[in-house]
Amino acid sequence: MRVVVQRVRHAKVEVDNKETGSIQNGLLLLVGIHEEDSEEELEWMCEKILKLRIFDDESGKMNDSVQHVGGELLVVSQFTLYGDAEKGNRPSYIKAAGPDKAEELYEKMISYFKEHSDVNVETGVFGAYMDVELLNDGPVTIILDR
């Protein structure tokens, strides 16, 4: 599983010019599911994201988590995170999970955040062509692999 975590002041997702999710002050999560991922990787990733200390505390040091600052999550599926462009110029996506498995784990990720935290969770639409708009805060961008 690969997740690009971006600390944002605000972010939103639109599908067909309709907003499907938007947040203020939180984390935009671009989520790629690997063909070999299981619920073990999913739970590890969710806990890591919820506890990741990348928000400034009162002294300006990155010591606080999204939960601690009352932030929000915007979860967006992105199979292209497993694009392999080592050979040739057209990326191969064979390491990305197929749509059925990827959607199942994506939905479980959303459920996990909702069940294990008080953080507001917004989403994109799995498999849709999405427009993602964000204002990166910092910028702070972390890539998590499991």
Backbone as a chain_set.jsonl record, in Angstrom:
{"seq": "MRVVVQRVRHAKVEVDNKETGSIQNGLLLLVGIHEEDSEEELEWMCEKILKLRIFDDESGKMNDSVQHVGGELLVVSQFTLYGDAEKGNRPSYIKAAGPDKAEELYEKMISYFKEHSDVNVETGVFGAYMDVELLNDGPVTIILDR", "coords": {"N": [[0.849, -1.161, 0.0], [0.51, 2.197, -0.77], [0.624, 5.515, 0.196], [0.242, 8.882, -0.43], [0.628, 11.51, 1.6], [-0.632, 14.588, 2.237], [-0.361, 17.553, 3.941], [-2.846, 19.876, 4.325], [-4.368, 23.108, 3.878], [-6.81, 23.412, 2.803], [-8.847, 21.244, 0.787], [-10.383, 19.715, -2.066], [-12.526, 17.502, -3.932], [-13.811, 16.908, -7.134], [-16.221, 15.397, -9.252], [-17.341, 15.13, -12.458], [-17.906, 17.91, -12.392], [-19.161, 18.153, -9.933], [-18.97, 18.512, -6.498], [-17.563, 16.059, -4.451], [-16.314, 15.691, -2.095], [-14.85, 17.616, 0.518], [-12.449, 19.355, 2.527], [-11.211, 21.216, 5.338], [-8.18, 22.298, 6.752], [-6.342, 19.718, 7.271], [-5.6, 16.383, 6.186], [-4.872, 15.392, 2.938], [-5.233, 12.399, 1.355], [-3.761, 10.413, -0.959], [-4.344, 7.398, -2.277], [-2.914, 4.346, -3.04], [-3.411, 1.005, -3.893], [-1.765, -2.022, -3.6], [-1.314, -5.071, -5.455], [-0.827, -7.194, -3.718], [-1.695, -6.4, -1.248], [-3.249, -6.532, 2.008], [-5.652, -6.724, 4.73], [-4.017, -6.379, 6.898], [-1.911, -4.634, 6.093], [-3.517, -2.471, 5.55], [-4.652, -1.748, 8.097], [-2.321, -1.086, 9.501], [-1.461, 1.113, 7.987], [-3.607, 2.933, 8.288], [-3.554, 3.429, 11.078], [-0.992, 4.54, 11.276], [-1.334, 6.904, 9.772], [-3.318, 8.248, 11.282], [-1.872, 8.782, 13.592], [0.367, 10.145, 12.806], [2.676, 12.648, 13.296], [2.584, 15.523, 12.11], [1.658, 18.081, 12.245], [1.902, 21.417, 13.405], [2.783, 22.178, 16.766], [2.139, 24.278, 19.676], [4.606, 25.528, 19.877], [5.556, 25.596, 17.351], [6.713, 23.313, 16.33], [6.624, 20.223, 14.523], [4.633, 18.243, 15.999], [2.109, 17.338, 16.458], [-0.797, 15.339, 15.74], [-3.258, 14.639, 13.148], [-5.581, 14.018, 14.464], [-5.185, 15.237, 16.961], [-5.196, 17.974, 16.367], [-7.759, 18.371, 15.536], [-8.265, 17.997, 12.863], [-9.189, 17.131, 9.423], [-9.859, 14.434, 7.071], [-9.312, 13.74, 3.648], [-9.917, 11.309, 1.456], [-8.629, 9.788, -1.347], [-8.713, 7.614, -4.044], [-5.992, 6.302, -5.961], [-4.691, 4.672, -8.361], [-2.515, 5.075, -9.981], [-0.29, 5.51, -8.455], [1.152, 3.244, -8.361], [2.38, 3.145, -10.779], [4.819, 2.067, -13.031], [7.524, 3.252, -14.597], [10.008, 2.517, -15.413], [10.958, 1.083, -17.628], [10.737, 2.009, -20.961], [8.359, 4.56, -22.033], [5.752, 4.601, -21.346], [3.903, 4.156, -18.523], [3.573, 1.135, -16.594], [0.998, -0.578, -14.941], [0.804, -2.952, -13.573], [1.347, -3.8, -10.997], [-0.504, -2.638, -9.39], [-3.452, -3.19, -7.5], [-6.281, -5.026, -8.742], [-9.488, -3.666, -9.809], [-11.687, -4.66, -8.189], [-10.554, -5.702, -5.781], [-9.068, -3.453, -4.986], [-11.055, -1.486, -4.614], [-12.511, -2.625, -2.523], [-10.608, -2.593, -0.386], [-10.094, 0.143, -0.273], [-12.619, 1.149, 0.506], [-12.741, -0.103, 2.986], [-10.691, 1.22, 4.266], [-11.72, 3.823, 4.538], [-13.904, 3.23, 6.204], [-12.484, 2.305, 8.439], [-11.167, 4.62, 9.37], [-13.412, 6.119, 10.12], [-14.55, 4.527, 12.107], [-12.542, 4.29, 14.038], [-11.727, 6.756, 14.906], [-12.426, 10.239, 15.652], [-12.268, 11.893, 13.581], [-13.351, 13.87, 10.862], [-14.254, 12.444, 7.786], [-13.882, 12.669, 4.381], [-14.444, 11.907, 0.887], [-13.256, 10.902, -2.407], [-14.455, 9.538, -5.507], [-14.379, 6.213, -6.099], [-12.575, 4.929, -8.825], [-13.435, 6.879, -10.569], [-12.953, 9.651, -12.86], [-11.32, 12.277, -11.536], [-11.193, 15.643, -10.353], [-8.868, 17.162, -8.401], [-8.317, 19.502, -5.978], [-6.135, 21.504, -4.061], [-4.645, 23.224, -1.285], [-1.58, 23.087, -0.309], [-0.122, 22.842, 2.846], [2.637, 24.2, 4.087], [5.095, 23.522, 2.313], [3.968, 20.276, 3.287], [4.57, 17.041, 2.64], [4.316, 13.604, 2.728], [5.392, 10.35, 1.936], [4.061, 7.242, 2.37], [4.825, 3.861, 2.582], [3.901, 0.46, 2.615]], "CA": [[0.0, 0.0, 0.0], [1.263, 3.443, -0.864], [-0.227, 6.676, 0.419], [0.853, 10.202, -0.412], [-0.054, 12.277, 2.643], [-0.348, 16.008, 2.089], [-0.999, 18.429, 4.921], [-3.497, 20.907, 3.517], [-5.245, 24.114, 4.504], [-8.111, 22.968, 2.298], [-8.784, 20.398, -0.401], [-11.687, 19.223, -2.503], [-12.576, 16.606, -5.088], [-15.011, 17.024, -7.959], [-16.458, 14.428, -10.32], [-18.34, 15.723, -13.36], [-18.203, 19.26, -11.897], [-19.906, 18.091, -8.677], [-18.09, 18.253, -5.372], [-17.862, 14.818, -3.734], [-15.714, 15.778, -0.782], [-13.976, 18.766, 0.755], [-11.997, 19.493, 3.908], [-10.407, 22.351, 5.784], [-7.157, 21.922, 7.734], [-6.253, 18.279, 7.493], [-4.734, 15.594, 5.332], [-5.314, 14.799, 1.682], [-4.6, 11.087, 1.215], [-3.834, 9.775, -2.269], [-4.187, 6.015, -1.837], [-2.676, 3.302, -4.036], [-3.489, -0.349, -3.33], [-0.916, -2.998, -4.295], [-1.98, -6.345, -5.711], [-0.622, -8.128, -2.608], [-2.125, -5.798, 0.02], [-4.281, -7.207, 2.797], [-6.152, -5.886, 5.818], [-2.892, -6.092, 7.791], [-1.297, -3.401, 5.603], [-4.528, -1.425, 5.677], [-4.738, -1.306, 9.482], [-1.056, -0.417, 9.822], [-1.459, 2.404, 7.307], [-4.599, 3.807, 8.924], [-3.036, 3.835, 12.387], [0.143, 5.43, 11.026], [-1.866, 8.197, 9.33], [-3.994, 8.899, 12.4], [-0.904, 9.16, 14.632], [1.491, 10.849, 12.186], [2.82, 13.957, 13.933], [3.068, 16.458, 11.091], [1.027, 19.379, 12.455], [2.67, 22.218, 14.358], [2.274, 22.411, 18.119], [2.164, 25.695, 20.049], [5.953, 26.085, 19.704], [5.913, 25.575, 15.933], [7.349, 22.042, 15.951], [5.669, 19.21, 14.063], [4.456, 17.304, 17.108], [0.697, 17.002, 16.628], [-1.443, 14.503, 14.716], [-4.518, 15.155, 12.606], [-6.581, 13.867, 15.524], [-4.917, 16.202, 18.023], [-5.541, 19.339, 15.933], [-9.143, 18.414, 15.074], [-8.238, 18.088, 11.405], [-10.062, 16.275, 8.624], [-9.219, 13.593, 6.058], [-9.916, 13.584, 2.33], [-9.329, 10.062, 0.97], [-8.806, 9.704, -2.8], [-8.033, 6.459, -4.631], [-5.107, 6.679, -7.061], [-3.93, 3.484, -8.768], [-1.292, 5.469, -10.694], [0.85, 5.506, -7.54], [1.935, 2.049, -8.666], [2.883, 3.213, -12.15], [6.239, 1.745, -13.174], [7.998, 3.81, -15.868], [11.432, 2.22, -15.538], [11.214, 0.689, -19.016], [9.865, 2.701, -21.908], [7.792, 5.852, -21.641], [4.366, 4.415, -20.917], [3.93, 3.41, -17.263], [2.838, -0.112, -16.415], [0.282, -0.561, -13.66], [0.506, -4.341, -13.229], [1.474, -4.031, -9.551], [-1.68, -2.09, -8.716], [-4.532, -4.17, -7.319], [-7.416, -4.916, -9.655], [-10.539, -2.789, -9.281], [-12.511, -5.242, -7.123], [-9.78, -5.731, -4.544], [-8.702, -2.094, -4.61], [-12.228, -0.788, -4.09], [-12.832, -3.213, -1.219], [-9.684, -2.079, 0.623], [-10.328, 1.586, -0.196], [-13.814, 1.333, 1.334], [-12.394, -0.506, 4.354], [-9.878, 2.294, 4.828], [-12.655, 4.879, 4.92], [-14.627, 2.728, 7.376], [-11.556, 2.236, 9.561], [-11.007, 5.974, 9.91], [-14.671, 6.536, 10.749], [-14.806, 3.705, 13.294], [-11.451, 4.343, 15.009], [-11.356, 8.135, 15.224], [-13.488, 11.24, 15.565], [-11.885, 12.759, 12.462], [-14.276, 13.913, 9.732], [-13.674, 11.794, 6.615], [-14.509, 12.95, 3.092], [-13.854, 11.006, -0.115], [-13.485, 11.012, -3.83], [-15.294, 8.449, -6.009], [-13.483, 5.176, -6.584], [-12.591, 4.625, -10.25], [-13.908, 8.006, -11.379], [-12.023, 10.704, -13.239], [-11.547, 13.285, -10.498], [-10.41, 16.867, -10.251], [-8.481, 17.347, -7.01], [-7.771, 20.838, -5.745], [-5.645, 21.596, -2.702], [-3.645, 24.202, -0.878], [-0.653, 22.356, 0.543], [0.287, 23.643, 3.992], [4.035, 23.98, 4.459], [4.366, 22.289, 2.038], [4.327, 19.037, 3.979], [4.129, 15.871, 1.874], [4.986, 12.395, 3.191], [4.996, 9.135, 1.203], [4.079, 6.064, 3.231], [4.763, 2.563, 1.889], [3.824, -0.717, 3.501]], "C": [[0.898, 1.229, 0.0], [0.277, 4.6, -0.711], [0.636, 7.928, 0.401], [-0.007, 11.045, 0.524], [0.35, 13.741, 2.473], [-1.111, 16.786, 3.148], [-1.556, 19.622, 4.151], [-4.256, 21.908, 4.391], [-6.678, 23.873, 4.063], [-7.877, 22.115, 1.062], [-10.192, 19.978, -0.767], [-11.515, 18.341, -3.722], [-13.894, 16.84, -5.804], [-15.027, 15.911, -8.991], [-17.588, 14.995, -11.167], [-18.844, 17.068, -12.848], [-19.082, 19.283, -10.647], [-18.941, 17.716, -7.556], [-18.52, 16.983, -4.653], [-17.276, 14.815, -2.333], [-14.861, 17.016, -0.666], [-13.646, 18.846, 2.237], [-11.304, 20.834, 4.1], [-9.389, 21.793, 6.768], [-7.128, 20.423, 8.027], [-5.277, 17.631, 6.556], [-5.475, 15.129, 4.084], [-4.527, 13.512, 1.527], [-4.84, 10.561, -0.191], [-3.417, 8.332, -2.041], [-4.034, 5.065, -3.022], [-2.661, 1.945, -3.344], [-2.668, -1.289, -4.21], [-1.66, -4.317, -4.44], [-1.862, -7.33, -4.555], [-1.08, -7.57, -1.255], [-3.245, -6.605, 0.672], [-4.765, -6.233, 3.878], [-5.045, -5.556, 6.822], [-2.206, -4.784, 7.376], [-2.251, -2.219, 5.792], [-4.577, -0.877, 7.103], [-3.475, -0.575, 9.918], [-1.062, 0.994, 9.25], [-2.422, 3.384, 7.968], [-4.105, 4.314, 10.273], [-1.869, 4.804, 12.228], [-0.347, 6.822, 10.647], [-2.516, 8.941, 10.484], [-3.018, 9.425, 13.453], [0.276, 9.975, 14.108], [1.551, 12.29, 12.701], [3.443, 14.945, 12.944], [2.338, 17.803, 11.137], [1.799, 20.112, 13.546], [1.969, 22.303, 15.714], [2.4, 23.904, 18.434], [3.54, 26.333, 19.904], [6.434, 26.026, 18.259], [6.626, 24.322, 15.462], [6.28, 21.061, 15.505], [5.594, 18.093, 15.103], [3.037, 16.788, 17.228], [0.155, 16.192, 15.445], [-2.714, 15.173, 14.216], [-5.625, 15.055, 13.649], [-6.427, 14.96, 16.576], [-5.341, 17.609, 17.638], [-6.987, 19.462, 15.465], [-9.242, 18.548, 13.57], [-9.175, 17.095, 10.742], [-9.232, 15.466, 7.642], [-10.024, 13.63, 4.769], [-9.197, 12.418, 1.669], [-9.683, 9.888, -0.501], [-8.032, 8.497, -3.322], [-7.189, 6.905, -5.82], [-4.207, 5.505, -7.436], [-2.62, 3.865, -9.442], [-0.084, 5.585, -9.77], [1.712, 4.272, -7.734], [2.359, 2.004, -10.13], [4.375, 2.969, -12.174], [6.679, 2.21, -14.559], [9.488, 3.556, -16.075], [11.798, 1.858, -16.971], [10.229, 1.424, -19.921], [9.319, 3.993, -21.324], [6.342, 5.769, -21.205], [4.37, 3.588, -19.633], [3.09, 2.132, -17.32], [2.213, -0.083, -15.026], [-0.006, -1.978, -13.161], [0.637, -4.638, -11.738], [0.308, -3.468, -8.759], [-2.735, -3.191, -8.605], [-5.608, -3.942, -8.368], [-8.537, -4.126, -8.998], [-11.355, -3.384, -8.133], [-11.786, -5.218, -5.78], [-9.463, -4.32, -4.065], [-9.893, -1.346, -4.009], [-12.607, -1.316, -2.713], [-11.93, -2.639, -0.128], [-9.821, -0.563, 0.792], [-11.532, 1.879, 0.709], [-13.549, 0.946, 2.788], [-11.532, 0.552, 5.035], [-10.774, 3.423, 5.331], [-13.416, 4.464, 6.183], [-13.739, 2.7, 8.611], [-11.396, 3.616, 10.203], [-12.257, 6.416, 10.653], [-14.926, 5.793, 12.055], [-13.767, 3.885, 14.394], [-10.98, 5.758, 15.336], [-12.595, 9.024, 15.158], [-13.233, 12.21, 14.413], [-12.964, 12.706, 11.384], [-13.574, 13.347, 8.503], [-14.522, 12.105, 5.394], [-13.797, 12.096, 2.05], [-14.037, 11.523, -1.534], [-14.439, 9.894, -4.218], [-14.37, 7.417, -6.633], [-13.677, 4.958, -8.088], [-13.033, 5.758, -11.154], [-12.74, 8.89, -11.8], [-12.313, 11.876, -12.311], [-10.66, 14.497, -10.704], [-10.147, 17.087, -8.772], [-7.81, 18.711, -6.888], [-7.327, 20.917, -4.299], [-4.745, 22.796, -2.518], [-2.77, 23.491, 0.139], [-0.134, 23.305, 1.607], [1.719, 23.294, 4.359], [5.017, 24.287, 3.332], [4.896, 21.12, 2.868], [3.706, 17.891, 3.192], [4.987, 14.687, 2.317], [4.482, 11.236, 2.335], [5.172, 7.959, 2.146], [3.928, 4.818, 2.378], [4.687, 1.466, 2.922], [3.703, -1.941, 2.647]], "O": [[1.917, 1.275, 0.69], [-0.751, 4.661, -1.385], [1.63, 8.025, 1.121], [-1.193, 11.266, 0.282], [1.529, 14.084, 2.555], [-2.334, 16.697, 3.248], [-0.831, 20.294, 3.418], [-4.715, 21.586, 5.487], [-7.628, 24.087, 4.816], [-6.859, 22.239, 0.382], [-11.078, 19.892, 0.084], [-10.518, 18.413, -4.44], [-14.949, 16.955, -5.181], [-13.99, 15.531, -9.535], [-18.664, 15.303, -10.654], [-20.044, 17.34, -12.864], [-19.681, 20.31, -10.33], [-18.199, 16.738, -7.653], [-19.685, 16.833, -4.285], [-17.69, 14.029, -1.481], [-14.22, 17.429, -1.633], [-14.445, 18.461, 3.091], [-10.874, 21.483, 3.146], [-9.715, 20.895, 7.544], [-7.814, 19.939, 8.927], [-4.267, 18.219, 6.171], [-6.559, 14.552, 4.164], [-3.296, 13.524, 1.562], [-5.979, 10.294, -0.575], [-2.278, 8.063, -1.658], [-4.903, 4.986, -3.891], [-1.983, 1.76, -2.333], [-2.862, -1.34, -5.425], [-2.534, -4.637, -3.635], [-2.706, -8.215, -4.417], [-0.87, -8.21, -0.225], [-4.055, -7.254, 0.01], [-4.342, -5.078, 3.93], [-5.135, -4.549, 7.525], [-1.95, -3.924, 8.22], [-1.834, -1.117, 6.148], [-4.546, 0.339, 7.294], [-3.546, 0.434, 10.619], [-0.714, 1.954, 9.938], [-2.074, 4.545, 8.181], [-4.228, 5.501, 10.573], [-1.77, 5.784, 12.968], [0.174, 7.817, 11.151], [-2.292, 10.14, 10.65], [-3.311, 10.409, 14.132], [1.098, 10.445, 14.895], [0.594, 13.051, 12.558], [4.653, 15.169, 12.94], [2.394, 18.574, 10.18], [2.288, 19.497, 14.494], [0.753, 22.474, 15.803], [2.73, 24.7, 17.555], [3.64, 27.557, 19.817], [7.581, 26.365, 17.97], [7.093, 24.264, 14.324], [5.168, 21.056, 16.034], [6.376, 17.142, 15.087], [2.779, 15.884, 18.023], [0.599, 16.349, 14.307], [-3.183, 16.154, 14.794], [-6.505, 15.913, 13.708], [-7.414, 15.539, 17.029], [-5.8, 18.367, 18.492], [-7.406, 20.538, 15.04], [-10.189, 19.141, 13.054], [-9.863, 16.321, 11.408], [-8.061, 15.762, 7.405], [-11.253, 13.562, 4.786], [-8.01, 12.514, 1.355], [-10.856, 9.844, -0.872], [-6.834, 8.37, -3.072], [-7.601, 7.77, -6.593], [-3.107, 5.357, -6.904], [-1.695, 3.053, -9.473], [1.038, 5.743, -10.249], [2.872, 4.25, -7.321], [2.662, 0.933, -10.657], [5.12, 3.595, -11.419], [6.268, 1.644, -15.571], [10.152, 4.281, -16.815], [12.84, 2.282, -17.472], [9.027, 1.445, -19.658], [9.755, 4.456, -20.27], [5.769, 6.757, -20.746], [4.799, 2.434, -19.65], [2.06, 2.062, -17.99], [2.824, 0.379, -14.062], [-0.958, -2.185, -12.408], [0.089, -5.633, -11.261], [0.146, -3.787, -7.581], [-2.886, -4.015, -9.507], [-5.824, -2.82, -8.825], [-8.541, -3.934, -7.782], [-11.684, -2.667, -7.188], [-12.335, -4.772, -4.773], [-9.576, -4.025, -2.875], [-9.747, -0.65, -3.004], [-12.981, -0.542, -1.832], [-12.414, -2.243, 0.932], [-9.673, -0.051, 1.902], [-11.466, 2.753, 1.573], [-14.063, 1.58, 3.709], [-11.634, 0.755, 6.245], [-10.586, 3.917, 6.444], [-13.554, 5.253, 7.117], [-14.188, 3.033, 9.708], [-11.479, 3.759, 11.423], [-12.159, 7.029, 11.716], [-15.459, 6.368, 13.004], [-14.069, 3.66, 15.566], [-9.942, 5.934, 15.975], [-13.655, 8.62, 14.678], [-13.911, 13.23, 14.292], [-13.438, 11.627, 11.03], [-12.438, 13.718, 8.206], [-15.724, 11.839, 5.371], [-12.688, 11.616, 2.284], [-14.83, 12.421, -1.816], [-15.152, 9.358, -3.37], [-13.657, 7.716, -7.591], [-14.805, 4.821, -8.562], [-13.011, 5.619, -12.377], [-11.678, 8.879, -11.177], [-13.425, 12.405, -12.301], [-9.526, 14.388, -11.17], [-11.082, 17.186, -7.977], [-6.861, 19.023, -7.607], [-8.037, 20.462, -3.402], [-4.162, 23.313, -3.47], [-3.156, 23.311, 1.294], [0.249, 24.436, 1.309], [1.984, 22.213, 4.884], [5.729, 25.286, 3.431], [6.096, 20.996, 3.114], [2.484, 17.78, 3.087], [6.216, 14.749, 2.289], [3.29, 11.147, 2.042], [6.264, 7.704, 2.656], [3.019, 4.724, 1.553], [5.327, 1.534, 3.972], [3.623, -3.053, 3.169]]}, "num_chains": 1, "name": "protein.A"}
